Structures are given as C-alpha cells and as structure tokens.
Amino acid sequence: MAVIQKEITVGVGETVENAISGSAFEFLRRQALVSIGVTAAATGTFVTVQSGADIVLEESPTFVKTSFPIIPDEMFYNDVGVVGDRLVIRLRNPTAGAIVMRVLVQVTDL
C-alpha cells in the first residue's frame, strides 16, 4: 500500500489545483483501490476529488479538524482506479484568512 500525506496552507482566495501534484503516486501504476481523506483547520474551504475520469466528489465543504484524517473512519472518498488514472484533489479557500488543509491518500493495489 502506498500513502500520500500532505499538509498545505491554502492562502486567502487561493486554489490549489492538485494537492498531490508531483507525487510518485499521482498516476496509478496498477488497478487500485484509492481511499482519500481531507481535513481543514477551519470552516469555509472546499474540496473536489477526481480519480481518472471518475468525479468522486463535486466541490463540497471540507471536513473540519486540526489534524490528519483518521484511517479508516475519516477516509470518506473511495474509488477503484485503473493504470494511468490521475488522482486530482483540488482545494479552494474563498475565506479571508489562510487555512491549513491536510490530505491523506491510500493506494492499495488490487
């Protein structure tokens, strides 16, 4: 199982197009079960999750918590991806202050 763990401070009015861009696991190398959890340290942020052609989560409010998501309880977004699928986790902060957001991704080969 591969794990991606990122902590990102999303600035005022900023959008992070892909929180896991550049990760060795951004593109799936095998068919895999992908489990994703995203938290934000304050209210007002939004997250969008895409796995290949699958839209796993349309832009929605982020789970508010000041730590990483708990495995497996807070890994709310799941999908089965195939070879070459790109994982995209878009973070948006329309608030008047910077907010710390945390992303946790588990990739389990099938």
Backbone as CSV, one residue per row, in Angstrom:
resi,resn,N_x,N_y,N_z,CA_x,CA_y,CA_z,C_x,C_y,C_z
1,MET,0.832,-1.172,0.000,0.000,0.000,0.000,0.882,1.242,0.000
2,ALA,0.525,2.170,-0.861,1.222,3.452,-0.918,0.392,4.487,-0.170
3,VAL,1.072,5.450,0.424,0.385,6.519,1.160,0.958,7.869,0.735
4,ILE,0.057,8.819,0.509,0.439,10.198,0.242,-0.118,11.008,1.401
5,GLN,0.712,11.827,2.020,0.283,12.639,3.150,0.823,14.049,2.937
6,LYS,-0.081,15.019,2.819,0.328,16.405,2.553,-0.370,17.355,3.508
7,GLU,0.365,18.349,3.959,-0.197,19.451,4.734,0.097,20.713,3.946
8,ILE,-0.960,21.435,3.592,-0.818,22.593,2.719,-1.540,23.778,3.349
9,THR,-0.879,24.910,3.406,-1.557,26.126,3.828,-2.096,26.793,2.568
10,VAL,-3.421,26.870,2.495,-4.086,27.455,1.328,-4.394,28.909,1.670
11,GLY,-3.792,29.800,0.910,-3.894,31.227,1.191,-5.256,31.822,0.894
12,VAL,-5.397,33.072,1.236,-6.634,33.826,1.038,-7.025,33.810,-0.437
13,GLY,-8.226,33.323,-0.734,-8.721,33.301,-2.107,-7.964,32.374,-3.040
14,GLU,-7.111,31.522,-2.520,-6.256,30.658,-3.341,-6.934,29.332,-3.666
15,THR,-6.577,28.777,-4.822,-6.993,27.436,-5.222,-5.745,26.620,-5.519
16,VAL,-5.653,25.446,-4.933,-4.577,24.500,-5.233,-5.185,23.494,-6.205
17,GLU,-4.744,23.534,-7.450,-5.365,22.707,-8.495,-5.214,21.212,-8.243
18,ASN,-4.065,20.792,-7.694,-3.899,19.380,-7.344,-2.929,19.276,-6.171
19,ALA,-3.494,18.964,-5.007,-2.698,18.904,-3.774,-1.610,17.843,-3.835
20,ILE,-1.772,16.824,-4.684,-0.770,15.752,-4.742,0.052,15.790,-6.024
21,SER,0.008,16.911,-6.725,0.796,17.072,-7.948,2.270,16.834,-7.657
22,GLY,2.904,16.032,-8.480,4.318,15.746,-8.314,4.616,14.522,-7.467
23,SER,3.592,13.973,-6.819,3.798,12.759,-6.024,4.101,11.574,-6.943
24,ALA,4.875,10.641,-6.428,5.169,9.419,-7.181,3.913,8.594,-7.424
25,PHE,2.858,8.867,-6.647,1.629,8.079,-6.749,0.480,8.865,-7.372
26,GLU,0.784,10.030,-7.961,-0.252,10.854,-8.594,-0.929,10.084,-9.732
27,PHE,-0.154,9.303,-10.482,-0.688,8.470,-11.559,-0.622,7.010,-11.122
28,LEU,-1.753,6.311,-11.214,-1.793,4.910,-10.768,-0.973,4.030,-11.698
29,ARG,-0.214,3.132,-11.116,0.625,2.206,-11.888,-0.037,0.850,-12.071
30,ARG,-1.061,0.583,-11.272,-1.805,-0.675,-11.340,-3.256,-0.368,-11.009
31,GLN,-4.133,-1.339,-11.260,-5.506,-1.194,-10.793,-5.448,-1.137,-9.265
32,ALA,-6.168,-0.173,-8.674,-6.030,0.028,-7.236,-7.301,0.610,-6.620
33,LEU,-7.464,0.315,-5.337,-8.481,0.965,-4.530,-7.840,2.220,-3.943
34,VAL,-8.483,3.356,-4.151,-7.969,4.628,-3.662,-8.917,5.143,-2.583
35,SER,-8.376,5.426,-1.398,-9.155,5.984,-0.294,-8.548,7.329,0.077
36,ILE,-9.405,8.343,0.195,-8.926,9.712,0.395,-9.667,10.363,1.556
37,GLY,-8.894,11.057,2.391,-9.459,11.880,3.451,-8.861,13.269,3.357
38,VAL,-9.703,14.290,3.570,-9.242,15.680,3.510,-9.834,16.426,4.701
39,THR,-8.989,17.170,5.407,-9.469,17.994,6.515,-8.963,19.423,6.352
40,ALA,-9.685,20.343,6.981,-9.273,21.747,7.013,-9.358,22.219,8.452
41,ALA,-8.452,23.099,8.843,-8.376,23.567,10.223,-9.476,24.566,10.582
42,ALA,-10.239,25.029,9.586,-11.327,25.978,9.842,-12.399,25.812,8.768
43,THR,-13.563,26.348,9.040,-14.655,26.243,8.071,-14.451,27.201,6.907
44,GLY,-15.164,26.918,5.828,-15.162,27.816,4.680,-14.409,27.323,3.470
45,THR,-13.686,26.190,3.582,-12.913,25.674,2.450,-13.716,24.631,1.686
46,PHE,-13.237,24.337,0.476,-13.908,23.376,-0.387,-12.899,22.406,-0.988
47,VAL,-13.372,21.197,-1.293,-12.524,20.167,-1.911,-13.297,19.513,-3.056
48,THR,-12.546,19.160,-4.116,-13.068,18.394,-5.243,-12.118,17.214,-5.441
49,VAL,-12.662,16.005,-5.658,-11.832,14.814,-5.818,-12.166,14.134,-7.139
50,GLN,-11.111,13.831,-7.916,-11.273,13.141,-9.187,-10.250,12.020,-9.271
51,SER,-10.695,10.868,-9.771,-9.819,9.714,-9.986,-9.992,9.290,-11.433
52,GLY,-9.011,9.641,-12.272,-9.153,9.368,-13.701,-10.361,10.128,-14.225
53,ALA,-11.258,9.425,-14.925,-12.466,10.049,-15.470,-13.587,10.134,-14.438
54,ASP,-13.399,9.511,-13.276,-14.442,9.489,-12.246,-14.387,10.739,-11.377
55,ILE,-15.515,11.414,-11.278,-15.620,12.514,-10.324,-16.136,11.889,-9.042
56,VAL,-15.256,11.778,-8.070,-15.573,11.126,-6.806,-16.346,12.080,-5.901
57,LEU,-15.979,13.366,-5.925,-16.644,14.367,-5.100,-16.675,15.691,-5.842
58,GLU,-17.895,16.184,-6.120,-18.015,17.531,-6.652,-17.629,18.505,-5.542
59,GLU,-17.300,19.729,-5.923,-16.849,20.693,-4.921,-17.816,20.721,-3.737
60,SER,-17.261,20.453,-2.563,-18.050,20.348,-1.334,-17.263,20.910,-0.158
61,PRO,-17.961,21.295,0.912,-17.255,21.762,2.107,-16.344,20.670,2.665
62,THR,-15.235,21.096,3.216,-14.238,20.176,3.758,-14.570,19.822,5.207
63,PHE,-14.239,18.590,5.600,-14.383,18.136,6.983,-13.446,18.980,7.840
64,VAL,-13.971,19.572,8.917,-13.172,20.480,9.749,-12.540,19.718,10.912
65,LYS,-11.214,19.813,10.974,-10.436,19.119,12.001,-9.011,19.665,11.946
66,THR,-8.327,19.714,13.079,-6.977,20.286,13.103,-5.880,19.231,13.033
67,SER,-6.211,18.046,12.512,-5.204,17.003,12.315,-5.542,16.231,11.044
68,PHE,-4.663,15.284,10.704,-4.920,14.454,9.524,-6.152,13.578,9.748
69,PRO,-6.806,13.155,8.661,-7.948,12.247,8.793,-7.527,10.939,9.474
70,ILE,-8.446,10.341,10.217,-8.206,9.064,10.878,-8.541,7.940,9.906
71,ILE,-7.624,6.965,9.823,-7.834,5.794,8.961,-8.520,4.720,9.803
72,PRO,-9.559,4.069,9.369,-10.337,4.258,8.137,-11.546,5.172,8.320
73,ASP,-11.802,5.643,9.535,-13.045,6.341,9.849,-13.316,7.596,9.026
74,GLU,-12.288,8.349,8.693,-12.483,9.627,8.011,-11.951,9.631,6.572
75,MET,-11.816,8.449,6.011,-11.421,8.321,4.601,-12.719,8.224,3.790
76,PHE,-13.360,9.372,3.592,-14.714,9.423,3.055,-14.822,9.168,1.555
77,TYR,-13.757,9.356,0.801,-13.837,9.311,-0.658,-13.053,8.117,-1.175
78,ASN,-13.743,7.224,-1.905,-13.144,5.967,-2.355,-13.474,5.712,-3.816
79,ASP,-12.537,5.102,-4.510,-12.745,4.764,-5.916,-11.789,3.645,-6.305
80,VAL,-12.161,2.903,-7.332,-11.251,1.924,-7.928,-10.731,2.553,-9.211
81,GLY,-9.412,2.706,-9.284,-8.791,3.301,-10.456,-8.037,2.258,-11.258
82,VAL,-7.764,2.595,-12.514,-7.021,1.695,-13.395,-5.682,2.325,-13.755
83,VAL,-4.835,1.549,-14.401,-3.496,2.002,-14.781,-3.582,3.329,-15.535
84,GLY,-2.799,4.291,-15.101,-2.723,5.586,-15.776,-3.678,6.638,-15.242
85,ASP,-4.644,6.240,-14.425,-5.565,7.237,-13.856,-4.783,8.250,-13.028
86,ARG,-5.166,9.506,-13.176,-4.527,10.579,-12.396,-5.434,10.931,-11.221
87,LEU,-4.860,11.003,-10.045,-5.602,11.422,-8.864,-5.484,12.942,-8.739
88,VAL,-6.625,13.608,-8.624,-6.643,15.064,-8.517,-7.465,15.448,-7.294
89,ILE,-6.851,16.196,-6.393,-7.530,16.698,-5.201,-7.374,18.214,-5.213
90,ARG,-8.459,18.879,-5.574,-8.461,20.345,-5.716,-8.946,20.970,-4.412
91,LEU,-8.187,21.923,-3.902,-8.513,22.599,-2.650,-8.778,24.078,-2.948
92,ARG,-9.852,24.622,-2.338,-10.169,26.034,-2.572,-10.499,26.723,-1.251
93,ASN,-9.927,27.904,-1.073,-10.144,28.691,0.137,-10.653,30.085,-0.244
94,PRO,-11.983,30.296,-0.208,-12.519,31.618,-0.534,-12.599,32.551,0.679
95,THR,-12.090,32.124,1.822,-12.208,32.908,3.054,-11.205,34.059,3.100
96,ALA,-11.283,34.830,4.178,-10.411,35.997,4.346,-9.128,35.688,5.108
97,GLY,-8.844,34.395,5.340,-7.618,34.022,6.048,-7.044,32.726,5.500
98,ALA,-5.743,32.546,5.647,-5.088,31.306,5.221,-5.553,30.164,6.121
99,ILE,-5.737,28.982,5.546,-6.217,27.818,6.295,-5.343,26.609,5.964
100,VAL,-4.945,25.875,7.001,-4.172,24.650,6.814,-5.130,23.521,6.425
101,MET,-4.803,22.856,5.324,-5.593,21.710,4.864,-4.674,20.498,4.809
102,ARG,-5.228,19.341,5.155,-4.449,18.104,5.180,-5.112,17.062,4.298
103,VAL,-4.280,16.399,3.498,-4.754,15.387,2.558,-4.047,14.079,2.869
104,LEU,-4.819,13.004,2.934,-4.265,11.665,3.161,-4.857,10.738,2.111
105,VAL,-3.998,10.060,1.353,-4.433,9.164,0.293,-3.779,7.802,0.510
106,GLN,-4.583,6.750,0.467,-4.073,5.373,0.498,-4.357,4.753,-0.862
107,VAL,-3.348,4.138,-1.447,-3.497,3.446,-2.727,-3.158,1.984,-2.495
108,THR,-4.170,1.124,-2.623,-3.999,-0.309,-2.383,-4.158,-1.064,-3.687
109,ASP,-3.099,-1.727,-4.150,-3.156,-2.499,-5.389,-4.194,-3.612,-5.294
110,LEU,-4.903,-3.829,-6.394,-5.905,-4.925,-6.432,-5.386,-6.069,-7.266
